[in-house]
């Protein structure tokens, strides 16, 4: 998997891409959330740049797949690889708010989305309560 610069728009975008794909579907409502919340502007990436990040992430997933075509979308080692390049506290809070909105875009939180999101919070030393306080103060 590609290595992105710390706290770069690409690193943030890959976290968003990971969450969009974690439930094994890319829902049009998730794309609508990207537009409605101006996610690409917040992250600081062009539509083409975001598309490249999503394509690169999907290609990496396919490369990691088993001989039987199975891909573990909730692999902690991969999640670490994706989220660890973002260490700026403000960007972590922003990306958590973004991925939470994306995860609930289709009207429900899938078990895989909850697992990935919960692990992100844990890895980053955050809780839902602390995230809520931070997002409310913005």
C-alpha positions as CSV (number, residue, x, y, z in Angstrom):
1,X,0.0,0.0,0.0
2,X,1.2,3.5,-0.8
3,X,2.8,5.6,1.8
4,X,1.5,9.1,2.1
5,X,3.0,12.1,3.8
6,X,2.0,12.7,7.4
7,X,-1.3,14.6,7.7
8,X,-1.5,15.1,3.9
9,X,-4.8,15.4,2.1
10,X,-4.1,11.9,0.6
11,X,-3.6,10.4,4.0
12,X,-6.9,11.9,5.2
13,X,-8.6,10.9,2.0
14,X,-7.5,7.2,2.4
15,X,-9.2,7.1,5.8
16,X,-12.4,8.4,4.2
17,X,-12.0,5.8,1.4
18,X,-11.4,3.0,3.9
19,X,-14.6,3.9,5.7
20,X,-16.6,4.2,2.5
21,X,-15.5,0.6,1.5
22,X,-15.6,-1.0,4.9
23,X,-19.1,-2.3,4.5
24,X,-18.1,-3.8,1.1
25,X,-20.4,-1.4,-0.8
26,X,-20.0,2.1,-2.2
27,X,-23.4,3.7,-1.7
28,X,-24.5,6.8,-3.6
29,X,-25.6,8.3,-0.3
30,X,-22.0,8.3,0.9
31,X,-21.0,10.3,-2.2
32,X,-23.8,12.7,-1.4
33,X,-22.4,13.2,2.1
34,X,-19.0,14.0,0.5
35,X,-20.7,16.7,-1.5
36,X,-23.1,18.0,1.1
37,X,-20.4,18.4,3.8
38,X,-17.7,19.7,1.4
39,X,-15.4,16.9,2.5
40,X,-12.9,17.4,-0.3
41,X,-12.5,21.0,0.5
42,X,-12.1,20.2,4.2
43,X,-9.5,17.6,3.4
44,X,-7.8,19.8,0.8
45,X,-7.9,17.5,-2.2
46,X,-9.4,17.7,-5.7
47,X,-12.0,15.3,-6.9
48,X,-9.4,13.7,-9.2
49,X,-7.0,13.4,-6.3
50,X,-9.6,11.8,-4.2
51,X,-10.5,9.4,-7.0
52,X,-6.9,8.3,-7.3
53,X,-6.6,7.7,-3.6
54,X,-9.8,5.6,-3.6
55,X,-8.6,3.6,-6.7
56,X,-5.2,3.1,-5.0
57,X,-6.8,1.8,-1.8
58,X,-9.1,-0.6,-3.7
59,X,-6.1,-1.9,-5.8
60,X,-4.2,-2.5,-2.5
61,X,-7.2,-4.4,-1.1
62,X,-7.3,-6.6,-4.2
63,X,-3.6,-7.2,-4.0
64,X,-4.0,-8.3,-0.3
65,X,-6.9,-10.7,-1.1
66,X,-6.6,-14.4,-0.6
67,X,-6.3,-16.9,-3.4
68,X,-10.0,-17.5,-3.0
69,X,-10.7,-13.7,-3.5
70,X,-11.5,-13.0,0.2
71,X,-10.5,-9.6,1.6
72,X,-10.7,-8.9,5.3
73,X,-11.9,-5.3,5.4
74,X,-11.5,-5.0,9.2
75,X,-7.8,-6.0,9.3
76,X,-6.2,-4.1,12.2
77,X,-2.8,-4.1,10.7
78,X,-4.2,-2.4,7.5
79,X,-6.2,0.0,9.6
80,X,-3.1,1.0,11.5
81,X,-1.3,1.6,8.2
82,X,-4.1,3.8,7.0
83,X,-4.7,5.9,10.1
84,X,-1.2,6.2,11.6
85,X,0.0,8.8,9.1
86,X,-2.6,11.2,10.6
87,X,-1.2,12.4,13.9
88,X,-2.5,16.0,14.0
89,X,-5.2,16.1,16.7
90,X,-7.4,18.6,14.8
91,X,-7.2,16.5,11.6
92,X,-8.1,13.4,13.6
93,X,-11.2,15.0,15.0
94,X,-12.2,16.3,11.5
95,X,-11.7,12.9,9.9
96,X,-13.6,11.1,12.7
97,X,-16.6,13.5,12.1
98,X,-16.4,12.9,8.4
99,X,-16.2,9.1,8.6
100,X,-19.0,8.9,11.1
101,X,-21.2,10.9,8.7
102,X,-20.2,8.6,5.8
103,X,-20.8,5.5,7.9
104,X,-24.4,6.5,8.7
105,X,-25.2,7.8,5.2
106,X,-27.1,4.7,4.2
107,X,-29.3,4.9,7.3
108,X,-27.5,2.3,9.4
109,X,-24.2,1.6,10.9
110,X,-22.9,-1.8,9.8
111,X,-21.0,-4.0,12.2
112,X,-17.8,-3.6,10.1
113,X,-18.1,0.2,10.1
114,X,-18.6,0.2,13.9
115,X,-15.6,-2.1,14.3
116,X,-13.3,0.1,12.2
117,X,-14.6,3.4,13.7
118,X,-14.3,2.0,17.3
119,X,-10.8,0.8,16.6
120,X,-9.8,4.2,15.1
121,X,-11.0,5.9,18.3
122,X,-9.2,3.5,20.5
123,X,-6.0,3.7,18.5
124,X,-6.1,7.5,18.6
125,X,-7.0,7.6,22.4
126,X,-10.4,9.0,21.8
127,X,-13.9,8.2,23.0
128,X,-17.3,9.0,21.5
129,X,-17.8,11.4,24.4
130,X,-14.5,13.3,23.8
131,X,-15.1,13.3,20.0
132,X,-18.6,14.7,20.6
133,X,-17.3,17.5,22.8
134,X,-14.6,18.4,20.3
135,X,-17.0,18.4,17.4
136,X,-19.6,20.5,19.4
137,X,-16.9,23.1,20.2
138,X,-16.1,23.7,16.5
